[in-house]
């Protein structure tokens, strides 16, 4: 039994040693890549928010123009009636 447990213990140790470990340089490169990916995602999100805010501002302007147009149409109808003497 001792031999079997020693063999299995030594074989599991060999498995850990045989697994490739990342070098310091590879770890640093991986960290840089992850940092760049995170920064890129943040920039993309910021750009999307900028587009959203711009679209919202344009939508508000459009709604204001539509309200002005309706008011002008109503005023125009009143003027036409006055000119015709229908008021």
N, C-alpha and C positions, 0 to 999 in steps of 0.2 A: 504494500500500500504506500509506503513512503516513497518508493521509486516512482510510482505512478503520479503522486502529487507533486514530487519534485520535477518530473518530466513535464507535467502540464503547466507548472508554474514557470519553468524555464522557457517553455515554448510560448507562453503568453508574453513573457518579457521580450522574447525575440520579435514578437509581432509588433510591440510598441517601438522597439528600436528600428525595425525595418520600415516603419511608416515614414514617409518623407516629411521632414519638418521645414517650415518656411524659414528662409534666411532673414537676417535683419533687413537687408536691402529689399527683399520681396515683400516683407511686411510693410515697410515704409512706402513702397510703390502701391501696395493695396490700399493703405490708408489715404494716400494722395488721390487715388482714383475714386475712392468712396467720397472723399471731401469734395472733389470736383463734381461728382454726380449730384451730391447734395446741393452744392452751389448752383448747378445748372437747373435743378428742379425749382429752387427758390427763384431764380431769374425768370424761368418760364411762368411761374405762378404770378410774379410781379407784373410781367407783360400782359398776362391774361386779365389781371385786375385793372391795369391801365386801359386796356381795350374795353372792358366792361364799364368803367367809369365814363369813358369817352362816349360809348354807345348810350349810356343813360343820359348824359348831358345833351346829346343830339336828340334823343327822344323827348326830353323836356322842352327843348326849343321847338320841335315839331308840334307838340301839343299847344304851346303858346301861340305859334303861328296859326294853327287851326282855329283857336279861340278868337284871335284877331280877325281872321277871315270871316268867321260867322258874324262877328259884331259889325264888320264893314258891310256884309251882305244885307244885314237887317237895316243898317243905316241907309244903304243904297235904295232899298225897297221903299223906305219912308220918304226919301228925297224924290223918287219917281212919282209916288202918290201925290206929294205936295205939288210937283210940277204939273201934274195932270188935274190938280184941283180935286182930288178924291179924299183928302184928309178930313 
